[in-house]
């Protein structure tokens, strides 16, 4: 049987081959609007729909004001996406490694 038997029960669409949920009524918030997100590390801005609240506004090229959400990092400044991987050490693991193998590294550099 290519499609299986399907039926609707309590706003959920069931099928014997797969389960697909149907969006329930009044589930999405009403305050979807265009919001500008700005990467504070490099100034990159992009606009998308969001429900995030903000007290700040920014005027865009089209002359309209939009709510502004400030970001610390985005795809334009993230080391993975930019290819500039940096060694991030929050637990001191690199320092422990360097101290443990300091003599070995010194010998290797002298050769």
N, C-alpha and C positions, 0 to 999 in steps of 0.2 A: 504494500500500500504506500504510494508515494507521499501522501499528505497527512495521513492519520485522521483521527477524529478530534475535532476541536469544538470547544464550547466556552461560553462566557459565564463566570460565576463571581459575584461580588466585585465587579470591575476588574477582574483578572482573567486574561485570555489563556485558557489551558489547551494543550494539544498533546496527543499521545506521543508525538515524536519530539516535541520541544515545548518549553514554557516561555511565553512572552507576556509581560505585564502591560496592561493598558494604563495610561496615566489617569489617576483619579481626579475627579473634579475638584477645583479650588485648591489644588496642591501647590501650584506655583505661586510665589509671592506676587503681589500687584505692583511692587515698586521697581520693576526692571526699568533701567534707563541707561543712556550712554554715559560712561564714566571714563575719565582719562587716567591712565596709570603712568607714572613718571619714575624712571630709574634715576635715583639721586647720585649714583656714582659716575654716570656719564651723560645724563640729560636726555636719554632716549625716552620718547613718549609714544604711547599707543592708546587707541580708543576701542572700547568694547562694551557690551551690555553687562551690567552687574547690579547687584542689590547692595553692594558695600556702601556704608554711610561715610560721609566726609563733611567736615566743616569748611574745608578749603575749596576754592574754585580756581579754574584756569581758563583764560580766553584762548581759543584755538584759532587757526587760520580762517575758518569760515565765519568768524566774528561772534560766535555764540560762546557762552560760558558753560562749562561743564564741571561737575564735581571732580576733585583731584585726589588720587590715592598715591602716596609716595611709597616707592619700593626701594629696598636696600640693594637688591640684585635682580636682574632679569636675564633673559637669554642673550642679550648683547654684552653683558658683563660677567656672566658666569664662566669660570675657568674651563668647564667641560665643553661648552659650546664655542668658546673663543679659541680653544686649543692652547691656551696658556695655563697649563696645569701647574699649580703651586703646591708645595708641601704644606699641608695644614696639620698642625700638631697641637691638639688641645690637651693631651694628657702627658706631655713631656716624653713620649716614647722615642722620638728622634734623639733627644739629648741623652737619654739612657743608653741608646745604641752607640752614639758617638763616644760616650765616656767608656763604655765597655770595650770597644774595639779601637780606642785611641792609639794604643801602642802598635797595633797591627797596621793601622792606616799610616802612621808616621814612618814605619819601616818600608811600607810600600811606596810612599812618596819620595823617600830618599834614594831608591833604586833608579 
